[in-house]
Amino acid sequence: MQVSKQIKRLMLALVLPVVCASAFASGSEAYEDPKQKMYNTGKAVYEQKLACTGCAMAGKSLDKDVAKMLLEDGSKTSTLSADEKAALVEFLKKRFKM
């Protein structure tokens, strides 16, 4: 009987950390900083809606001058939603320290 209790305790001690670790690892995005999430969204907006094949900025390198142009001239971003534009602005300003 004594050995059975020790085995149960040992199994619990081995299984509990694995279960807890997987629970924490599954929700990492929920703890993401809102500014970082906005940056990541802006980066995705640029890549998927402005720089994709057939998009307004296809084939152009993104540098500080292009970023300034995108911020000042709204013609390239006119098809974006307000949230997408805000995310793009956050991405460009942080990426190029503007």
N, C-alpha and C positions, 0 to 999 in steps of 0.2 A: 504494500500500500504506500509506503514511504517513497519508493522509487517511482511509482506512478505519478505522485504529486510533483516530484522533481522534474520529471519528463514534461509534464504539462506546463510548468513554469518556464522551463527552458524553451519549449516551443513558442510560448507566448512572448518571451523575450526576443526570440528570433523573428517572429512574424510581425510584431507590432511596429518596429521601425520601417519595415518595407511598406506596410499599408499606409502609414502616416506620410512617408516620403512621396508616394504616388499621389496621395490626395493633394499635397501642396504643389506638386509639379503640374497637375492638370489644369490649374487656373492662373497661370502666370500672366496672361494678358489682362486679367481683371485688376492687377496691381500696377499696370503701366502708368507712368506719369502722363497726365493729360497733354502737356506740351510735346512730349515725345510721340504720343499717339497722333497728334495733329501733324507733326513733322513727317511721320511715316505715311500718313494718309496723303499729305501733299506730294511726297515723293512718288507714291503710287499714281496719283492724279497726273503728275507730269509724265511719267513713263507710259501710262495706259491711254491718256486722252490727248496729250500734246506731242509726244515723241514717238508714238507708234507708227508703223508703216502706214502711209496714207494720211497721217495726221499733220497738223499745221507745222510742227517743228521736226518732222521726220528728217533724219540725216544730219541735223545740226548738233554741234557740241554745246553742252550747257556750260557756260562760263559766266563770270560776273556781268559782262556787258549784255549777254542774252537775258540774264535774270533781270537786270534793270529794265530792259526793253519790255519784258513780260509784265513787270510791275507797273510801268508807266503807260503802255499801250494796251488797252483792253480788247483790241480786235482779235487777238489770238486766243483769248480766254472767254470770249463772249458766249460760248456754248456751255460753259461750266456753271454749275449751280452756285449759290452763295456760299454754301458750306465747302464746296470744292475749291472755290477761289480763296477762301480764308485759309484753308489747309495749304494751298499752293503758296500763298504769301508767307506763311509760317516756315514752310520748307525752304523757300528761296532766301529769305532773310537770315535764317539760321545757317544754312549751307554756305552762303557767301558773306556772312558777318556784316550785313547791311542794316 
